[in-house]
Amino acid sequence: MAEVRVVNLQKKFGDFTAVHNLDLTIEDGEFLTLLGPSGCGKTTTLRCIAGLERQTGGDIFIGPRVVNDLKAGDRDIAMVFQFYALYPHMSAFDNIAFPLRAQKSAPEEVTARVGQAARALRIEYLLNRRPSKLGAGEQQRVALGRAMVRRPQVFLMDEPLTNLDAKLRGEMRLELKRLHQELGTTMVYVTHDQTEALSMSQRIAVMNKGVLQQVGTPLDVYNHPATLFVADFIGTPPMNFVPVRFADGEAPRLRDPEGTFSYAPNDEQATRVRGKGDEGLMFGVRSEDVEINPVPGPDDILAEVYVREPLGDETIYDLKVGERILRAKTPPTLRLNVGDRVGITMPPQRTHLFDVASEQAIY
Ligand code: ATP
């Protein structure tokens, strides 16, 4: 096991910078996910850590060693990709054993290590089968087994579950998490799928356009997004946003330019944005924090039910506030009809404020 430290990493392809000055420490034994949309630089970062790509600037440490000049094979890491290439003519056992035999391990050692990996992955029963006789999830486990037997210091995984169907993906998420708990090996996991990131990781590093946006626990990045990008990227449905300006006074308000949305910030929020009255602010609230009152209270924001989307375990309502739509996630027991006039409240401690120019959260 080892800590992985990325210091001021920069990677350019010609004139294009895929990764900008990235500083990130993945702790010894930690499960950290690089999360972001397609093209944000997460795979490039992983490939630099792996030694498959040479960075343009900065240093990479694995444990105490600077590995900048080490080939991938000498970095003591194992990679698992989206496209796992198993040897079709070999049994699952032989596929898993392959790296050990390549390094000329003794046959007893090979049998013992393959057995151990197979037990951890719960695939002992299929070791004699060839890949064509295995399901997609089973093949992915064999690929994981092949990575595990080398007992690397670090696992690097690039969207390893993408090719599996939704149910299998859900199962493999739990399996990978269990496996990490069992092995305790440092894992760096790349995905664009927020559910994978939130459910498996100890910490998530969110990237956009080659720039690190935030590093934190899943709850941190969900509850306290540091930038507009993180707030928008994480959460389903995405966070509601309303551009507002701060109007100070005896009863301070946050108002949208149309004058249909008017929110009373609490004292703490007002303190945070005071003095920013002339600057563009973005008010954000997650759909589960928009509370609907079927009978509007005197201080509520007034809205009209525009669309109802029943999802079984919850219902999403699109609510029209002026010309703006706010989405609210409610228990399925709340039954409203399209056209109903309702009130909205949003607990201030569950709302978010961002500076539009810098795109940073205002704390
Ligand atoms: P995806 O999930 O689509 O792989 P990603 O976040 O992993 O996305 P990267 O693969 O790291 O993104 O790519 C980051 C950017 O660098 C993209 O714009 C990509 O087109 C560019 N890029 C990656 N590899 C190369 C290359 N070999 N030559 C030129 N540009 C590249």
Boltz pocket constraint, residues with backbone or C-beta under 6 A from the ligand:
constraints:
  - pocket:
      binder: B
      contacts: [[A, 13], [A, 18], [A, 36], [A, 37], [A, 38], [A, 39], [A, 40], [A, 41], [A, 42], [A, 43], [A, 44], [A, 45], [A, 192]]
      max_distance: 6.0
